[in-house]
Amino acid sequence: MVPAQSAPTVPPELYINRELSWIDFNYRVLAQALDERTPLLEQAKFSAIFSNNLDEFFMVRVASLKSQVEAGVSSLSDDGLTPQEQLQAIQSKLRPLLELQQQHYRHSLKSHLAEYGLLLLDYANLNDAQRQWVDEYFRTAIFPVLTPLAVDPSHPFPFISNLSLNVAALVRDPDTGQQEFARVKVPQKNLPRFVAIPTELSARHPAPVFTAVPLEQVVAFNLALLFPGMSVEGHYFFRVTRDADLELRDLEADDLMEALEEGLRKRRRGGEVVRLEVADEMPESVVDLLMEGTTVEAKDVYRINGPLGLDDLMSLMAVPLPQLKAPPFKGRTAPVLARAQKSLLEDGSIKAEEFESIFSVIRRGDVLLQHPYDLFSTSVEEFLSQAADDPSVLAIKMTLYRTSKDSAVVSSLIRAAENGKQVMALVELKARFDEDNNIQWARRLEGSGVHVVYGVIGLKTHTKILLVVRKEKERLNSYVHIGTGNYNAKTSSLYTDFGLLTARPEFGADLVELFNYLTGFSKQQSFRKLLVAPVSLRSRMESLIRREIEHARAGREGHIQAKMNSLVDPAIIALLYEASQAGVTIELVVRGMCSLRPGLPGISEHIHVVSVIGQLLEHSRLFWFGNDGEPELYLGSADWMTRNLDRRVEAVAPVEDPSLRQHLEGVLALYLNDAGAWHMQPDGRFEQQQQTDDEGQRAQATLMRQWRGGLTGVR
């Protein structure tokens, strides 16, 4: 192994700001909506994802920068910007994208959906029958739950909850002639954003498939019922985004639970307002009043020429128009595991001649899982289910970072504990925006006899690992699952991820020691096979890059390929620049943020970066090092980000089976040659390769086709 060296650094001009790079990623998401080749309801979905991503970006990243400004922090980012300069750059980059999104909604999406019978109507355009129905709906289903809040010297400005949609109402007292201001909160948590109107009320022939009007317009055009005796002179929509990041001290487990619950209560009440969105037609006088009431500055105000909160477009995916959606894809049981599924007869017994224990399959050799093409339910969930019921299994240990609400994983852990097995679950309470869900799971698990721990003080446990200990012929054998994705049935059908099932003794021994590190006072400093953060992952990744540099300098072939969500760690980027300058070929698939500049002569001309955005969310991480013809390939939960390498518990595993490694090499080649990939330019821009009409040249479409046809050959 190459001796450890001091961490290299990157000059500011060679580092792309991570926040601005994230906005570029979110633009690539929006571009899916803007692409006329994308099915119409998929366009609505991608526009909704763009908005939802942006909400979280403001709640966390922008909120953090604003806190730094308020605290007087003047330290520079890795690209040489102050927090204030970063905020200004974010605002400048975002505003044109928001207008692009609204133009698409107003001038393309609505009209094209209408051609297929999906009508999103403004209240002003309803016919008499529709208006009568909507007004009656308001009186019976909305009016009773509304609370208009006046703002005057005796009524202070009301609290505006995070991401709520609101109506600013201007009303005039006919007796005094005084104009007054009131705020009405739109009850969007309890009612659909798009209120469905009976299609038979439409004058259109044939009748539309779905007709709806925005909920906020239903409220706004019926304000007179809320202010009897007053004259309603105007209504304007607005929305606020608040700081939602939890500031937590590192505490003992019980204290952490209590601190998190208090933090969640504060989040629901809301932190400081970091963004104020207002309807474009709102008068300056009303904007000024809202700015004063929410204590924001003019630069935090975003005028929107169209509906606010377009994340609600996601609900349109429920409209029964399959021709406007991507063809549905459902994975299959991994062929190697097909006989390891419990086939029950009518009397509840297992069809023995068709059943083989999943442990028998894993003992014969490593199993590579590729989700969503391989079903999560018949692989990981089945592995855990069989372990819970198998009398030979003595112990189960696993990490839970984000799991689904009706989780078969959690049910199996509870059943295992009830069956007398030793069961330990590390539940990461600090998984952002899943804290409340994880608290509930932790309590349920504890109540069922599962040993629940909350990780290592000062670190977030992000690794996805599962260990099953089984007694076989008077000895204990370990069975291991290491993955790139969460133990979450819902996201496993939407995200691309890899998992490795293995019975290799070194892997089992590593996980035994890693779980001891997570649950006790172990200070483990090395592992046999696994690369573990914050212990050995960074140093090993850096040494693997340096090994390729040495190969290239010695006249041998140096080659690196990697696939990840984000690449922002300065030390890794500096090493990649050094590798490029030594002649190492570097090919990267980066879905999101990338702070490296590829293709710069004399600096990074041997580095090529692509980004693939598609029907599925790219989430898997792979790291391949050519090693002069003796390649090594790793998969795991970590990106090349400082937080993953230094401030989280991560596990990355080598793929040692040559056939599995060759399959993953083929997957990397598919993504690097994706016909619709976005190619990163030296200035940080991404340009999309000219697509063909042949979906077979797209990585995801190719993999779907292979799985449907049973052509994968993966063990």
N, C-alpha and C positions, 0 to 999 in steps of 0.2 A: 504494500500500500504506500502511496506517495505521502511523505510526511506532511503534517498540518502546516499551513502557512497563514500569514496574517490575511484578514479579510480584504479583498480588493474593493476599490471604490469606483464609482462612475461619475465622470464630470457632468454637471447639470445639463449641458447642452446635448448629452447623449442619453438622457433619461426623460421619458414622457410622463407628464403628470398623471397619476393614477385616477384622479377624479375625472379629468378630461378624457382619458382613455375609456373610462366606464361610460361616459356619455356617448362616445363613438360606438361602443358595444350596443347601447340601447337604441342608437339610430339604426344599427343593423337589424334589430328586432322590428323597429318601425318600418324599415324597408320591406320586410315581408308583407306588411299590410298594404304598402303602397304599390307592390308589384301586382300588376293586373293578371298575371298568371296564377296568383294565389287564389284558391276558391273563396267566394265572397264571405262566408261565415268564418273562414279561417282568417280573412283580413280583419274582421271584427275582433277575433280572438287576439291576434298579434297587436292590434291597437290597444286592446285592454291590457295586455301584458306590459306594453310600453308604459302605460299610465301607472300600473301597479308598481312596476320597477321604480318609476320616478318618485312615487310616494315614499317608498322605503329609503331611497337615496336622500331625499330631503330630511326624513325623520332621523336618519343616522349620520350620514356623511356631511351634509350641509349643516346640520345641527352641531356637529363636532367642530367644524370650522368656525361657526359663529360663536361658539363658546370660547374658542381660542382667541378670537378677536376681542370679545368682551373681557377676557382675562389678561389682555395686553401681551399675549404671546407674540414674539417677533421672530422666532426661529424659522428658518427657511425649509421648504420641502426639498426633496431630493432633486427637483428640477429648478430650484432656486427661487421659488415664489413664497411670499408671505401668506398667511391665512386670508388676509383681505384681498390680495391679488388673485388668489385661487377662487374666492367667491365671485369676484368680478368676471373672471374668465368663464366660470360655470354659467353665470347668467347670460353672458354674451353668446355662448355656444348653444344654450338651451332654447332661447326664445324663437329662433327660426324653426327649430324642430317642432315646437308646439303649434306653430302656425301651419306647418306641413300636415300635421296630424288632423287639425281642424278642417283644413281645405279638403283633405281626403274624405272626412266624414260628411261634410256639407255637400260637396260637389261630385263625389263618386260613389261612396258606399251606400248612402241612403237611396239614391236614384237607381242604382243597379239592383239593390235588394228589392225595391218596389217592382221591378220587372218580373220578379219571381214570386210576387204576392206577399212579401214581407214589408209592411208599411209602418214606418216610424213617422208619425204625424205630429206636427205642432198643433197646440190647442186651437190656434187661430184658424187652422185649416180644416177643422172638424166640420162635418155636416150637422144639420140640426138634430138628427136622431142620435148621432154619436155624442154631441155636446150634452144633450139631455141625459144620456146614460152616464157620462163622465161626471156631470154635476151631481147626480144622485149618488154615484159611488163616493164622491167627496163627502157628501152629507152623512152617509151611513158608515163609511169605512175609514175616513181620514179626519174629518172635523172634530170628532170627540177626543182625539188624542193630541190635538195641537194646543200649544200654549204660546200665544203671542206675548212677547216681552217688550214693553215700552222702554225707550231711553229718553230720560229727561232729568232735570235736577233732583227729583225724588226717586228716580229709578236708574241706578248705575248701569253701565254697559254690561250686558250679561256674559257669562262664560260661554265660549264657543268651543265645543268639543272637537277633538282631532278628526279630520277628514269628513266632518259632517257637512251636509249640503244645506244651505240656508237661503231664506228670502229676506232681503232688506226691503221693507215696505214703507213708502211715504204716504202718509194720510193727512188730511186737513180737517180741522174742526170748523164746520160751517158757521158756528156761533161766534167764535173768536177770530176766525181766519188764520189761526196758527197752524203751521205745518209741523207734523210730528214724525218721528222715526220709530219703527218697531222691527224687531227681528223675529222671524218665524222659522223654527227648525223643521226641515223636511224629514218625516219619519221613515227614512230609507232602510233602517235596520229591520223594521217589522213589515214593510210593504215592498213589492217589486219596484225597481227603478223605472221599468217600462210597464205601464198599466195596460193590460190587455183589454181591448174593446171587442165585444162580440162581432165576429166578422160579418154576420148577416146584416149589420147596420150600415155596411159600406154600400155605396151606390155603384161600386165597381163590379163589372161582370167579366169573367167569372169572379166569384167572391174570393177575397185574399185568403192566404193561409194563416196570416197573423197580422193583427193591427194593434198598434200600441201608441200611447202618448206618454212623454216623460212625466214622472210623478211630480217633479218640482213645478211643472207648468199647471198641473191640476190644482196644486195648492195656490199658486200665484193668481190664477184667474178666478179664484173663488174667495179672495181675501175679503170681499165685502161682507161675507157672513161672519168673519172674525172681528170686523170693526163696524158694527151697526151704528148708524147715525153719523158716521164719518165718511168722507169722500176719499177713495183710494186714488192717488195721483200717479203712482208709479211702483213698479216692483223690479228688483234686480237680484240676481243670484250671486252668492259668494261662498267660498270654501276656505278653510284654514288647514295648514299642516303644522303639527307641533313636534318638538323634540321628543322622541320616544325611546331614546337609548337609556338603558338602566345603568346608573352608576352604583357599583357594588364594591364594598370592601371584601377582602378575602377573609371569610369567617369559617368557623367550624360548621359541620353539616347542618345541625339544627338551626343555628343562627342564620346560615345561608338561606334555608327555606323561608324563615321569617322575614329576612331582608328582601328576598325576592318577592314575596307576597306583598310587602309594603311598597316595593318598587313598582309592582304591577298596578297597585291601587293608584299610585302617583301617575303612572303612564295613562291610566284611564281618565284621570282628571286632566292630565296633559301638562307637558312642559311648556317652555317658551314657544311662541309662534315663530316659525321659520319661513313660512310662505303664506301669502294671501292671494288667492285666485278670485278674480272678479269678472263678471260679464263685461264684455267690451263696451257695451252701451251705458254702463253705470256712470252717472255724473261725477265730476271731480269732488263735489261737495260731499257726496255719499262715501266716496273712496276715502276722503280725508277723515270722515267720522269713523270709518272702520279701521283706518290706520291708527288713529288715536286710541280706539277701544281695544285693539289687539296689540298695541305698542310695537308696530313694525315700521320700517322706513320705506321710502318710495321704491328703493331698489329691490325690496322683497315682494313687491306687488306684481302680479302677472295678469295682464288683461287677456282674456280668452274669448276669441270670436267663435263661440259655439258652446255646446254643453260642457259643463264642468264634470270632472270625475268620470272620464270615459272608461275606467276600469270595469264599469257595469255593463259594457258591451259584451262581456263574457257570457252573460245570461242568455244572449241570443243563440248560443250554441245548442240550447234546448229546443229551439224551433225545429219541427220535423221537416227539414229540407235537406236530405242527405246528399243531394246533388251539389249543394253549395259547401260541402265539407270535404276534407281530405278523406280518402278511402279508409275506413276503420281498420286498425291493425290489432290483432290479438296474437300474442306469442303462443308458443307450444311448450309442452314438457320437453326438457332436454332429453334427446334420445337415450343417452346413457342412463338416465334416471327413470325411464318409462316403466320399467318393471319394478321400480322401488316405490310405486304408489299403492296405497292400500285399496284394493278393489273389494268392496263389501258385497256379500250376497244378501238376499232378502232377509235371511235370519240374523244378519249382522256379523256373520263370520267372514274371515278373509279368504279369498280365493287363493289358496296356498300355492298352487302350481304356477300362478302368474305373479307372485309376490317375491321380491328379493329385498332384504334390508338395505337401506341406503348406506349403512355402514359397510356392508359387503362391497358395494360399488366403489366407495371411496378407498377401501383397503387395496383394491386392485390397481388404483392409479388416481392421480390428481384429476379433478373435474373442474373445467372452466365454465362459468356461467356468464352469459351475456344478456343482460336485461335491456329492454323488455322482450327481446326475441325469445329468451328462455323465461318461462313464467316464474315469477317469484313464489307464487303459491305452491307450485309443485317441485320447488327446489329448496330454497331457504326455509320457508314455512314448514314444508314437509320434513326436512332435516330436524328442525326443532320439535315438531310434533312427535316424530318417532322417538326422539331422545326423551321427551317427557313421559312416554308410555313404556319405554324399554326397561325391563327390570334390571338389565345389566348396566345401565347408565347410572353412575353414582353422583355426578356433579355436572352442572351447566353454569357457565359464566359468560356474560355478554355485555356489550355497551349499547346504550340506547341514546341516540342524539335527537332524531326527529322520528316519531312513529305515528301511524295513522290512528284515528279516533276509535275505530272498531278493529283493534289489532289482534290478529291471530297469534302474533309473536308473544304479546303479553299474556294472552290466554294460555299458551303453551307453558310459559314460565310459571304461571300460577298453578297449572295442573301438575307440573313437575314437582313443585314444592309440596302440593297436597299428596303426591305419591311418595313422599319421603326423601326426595333427592336434595342434595345441597345445591341451592340455586342462588346465584349472585347476579344482580343487575346494577351496572353503573349507569345511572340516569343523569345526563348532563342538564342540570337545571338552567344553565345559562345559554341554551340554544336560542338565539334571538328570535322573538315573536312566537316561539313555541314554549316559553317558560311556563305559562299557565297549564297547558296541556301536559307537560312533563311533571309538574307538581302533582297533578291529579293521578297520573300513572304511578308515580313514586308512592303515593299514599295507598293506592289500591294494591300494589305489589307488596308493600310492607305488611298490609293487613292480611295478606294471604300467606305469610311466612317466608317470603323472599327476602334475602339479605340485600338491602338497597344502600348503595354508597353514592357519593356525589363527586368523586374525582379527587384530583390533586390540587391542593391550595395554590393559587396563583396561575393555574393552567386551565384551559378549556379542553375537555376530552372530546375530540372530533373523530377519533379512529372508529372504524366499523369492524369489530372483531367478535367472534363467537367461539367458545371452547366447550367441547363435550368430552367428559372423561368416562370411559367405559371399561368395565372389568371383563377381560377376555382370557381364558385359560390361566387363571390365577395371577394375571399381571394387569396393570392399568395401561390402557392405550388412549391416546388423545386424538380427537377429530376436530378439525379447525375450519372455520370459514373466515376469510379476510376479504373485505369488499371495498369498493370505491363509493358506494351509495348507502343511504340510510336503510334501516330495517323498517321500511314503510311500504305497505302494499300499494297505496295510491300512487305515490311518486314512482314506484318501480315500473308502472305501466306508461309513464310519461317521460322518464329520464333514461338516458343511456348510461349503463353502469356495468362493471365487471365484478365477478366474485370468484374466489378460488376455494374449493373444498379439497382438503388434503389430510392425509393421516401420517405425513412425514414426521418422524419423532422430533427432529430439530425444531420444527414449527410448533409442535405441541409444547415442547419444553420452553420455547421462547414466550408463548402465550401464558403459560403458568407463571413465569417470572414477571411478565408484563402486568398481569392482573394483581400479583403481589405488590408491584410498584404502585398500582392504582388504588389498592385497598389498605395497604399497611404502611410500614416505615421503611420499605426497601429503597435503597439508593442504587439500583441496578445501573451499571455504566456501560454494559455491552450485551449484545445478543448474538445468537449463533447465526441466524438467517435474516431476521427482520431488521429493517431500518426504522428506528423508533425516534420520534421527536418528543422532547427536545434533547435526547441523549446522543443519538448517532446519525440521525437522518441528514442533517446539514453537512456534517463532515464527510459522510460517505458519498453524498451526491456531488460535493465539490471534488472529492478525490476521483470519482468516476469521470467527471469532466476533464480533470487534469490528466488522467490516463489517456484520454483521446488526444489531448494536446501533445503528450509525449510521443504517441504513435505517429502523429502528423509530423512532428519535428524530426523524427527518425526516418522519415520517408515512407512510413507505412500509412495505411488508410485510417483516417480519423473520421468518425461518423456518429452523429447523435440525432435521434428522433424522439419527440416527446409530444404527448397530448395532455392538456390540462385546462382548467377553467381560467386561471389567471397567472400571469408572470410579472411580478413587480418587485421581487427581492433584489436590491442593488448589488449585493455580492455575487449572486448567481448571474445576473446580467453582465457584470464586469468580467466574470470568468468566460461567459459565452462570447463576449467580444474578443477576449484573449484567444479563445479557441478558434474563432473565425480567422483571426490574423495569423494563426499558426497553420491554417489550411484545412481545419476540420469542417466538414459539411454538416450543417445544422438545419434540421427541418422540424418546424414546430406547428402544432395545431392548438391554437389558443382561442377558446370560445369568447372570453370576456376581456378583462383588462390586460394590456400588454405594454409595459413601459420601456421595452427595448426598441431600438431603431434598426430594422434590418436593411441590408442592401447598401450600406454606406461604403464607398470605395476606401480601401485601406483600413477599414474598421470592422465592418460587418457584412462584407459582400458575399460571404459564404452562408449567411443566415437567411432563411426563407420562412415567413410566418403566414399561415392561413387561418381563417376563422370560418366555421361551418354553423349556420343557423338553419334549422329545419323543423319538421313536424314534431320531432322529439327534442327535448332539451339535452344538449350534450353535457355530460356530467362526469364521465370516466376520466381517470388519470393513468397514463402509461409512460414509462421512461425506458428508452432503448439505447444501449451503448454498443457500437459495433465491435470494439475491442479487437480490431485487426482480424476479423474472421471468426472470432469466438464470442459471439454476442451475448450480452446479459440484458434481461428485460424485467422490469418491476411494475407492479400495480399497487395502488393504495389510495388513501383518502386525502393525501396532501397535494396542494398546489405549490408552485415555486413562489410563495409569498412569505414574508418575514414572520407573519403570525403563525403560519403552519409549521415553519421550520424551528421557531424559537419559543412560541407562546402557547402552543397547543400540544396535546398528546396525539400523535399520529402513528400509524403503522403502515409501512410499505413493504411488500413481500416480493421476493424474486420468483419468477415463473421458471421452474427448472425442467419441466417436461418439454422436450424438444418439439413435439407436435403441437402443444398448446402455444409455445412461443412462436412457432411458425404461423399459426393462425392469427395471433395478435399482430405479427409483422404484416400480414395481409390486410388486417383492419387498418393499421396505420397508413399503408399505401393507399387504401380506398379514400381515406380522408384527405391525404395530401394531394390526391389527384381528383378531388370532388369537382365536378363540372360547374357547380354554382358557388364554389368557395369564394370568400372575400380574401384578397391578397393585400397584405400590409405593405405600405410604401415607406421609404425612409423618413418622410415627414410625419409619419404616424397615421396618415389616412389609410382607409381600407377601400379598395376598389373591387367590385364584384366581377368575377370572370363571366364572360358572355355565356349564358346558359343555352343549352339545346333543349328541344322538346322531349328528348329521350331521358326520362327519369332514371333509366338504368345507369346513367353516368353519375348519379348522385349517390353518396355513400349510404345514407339511410335507406333510400329506395332499393339499392342493391342488396343490402343486408335483409330487408324485409322480404325481398323476392327469394333470396337464398333460403331463408327460414321457412317460407311457405312451401318451397319445393324440397325441403329436407337436404339441402346441398352443403351444409356447413362442415360436416365431418369432425366437429369438435367433440372430444370425449367428454 
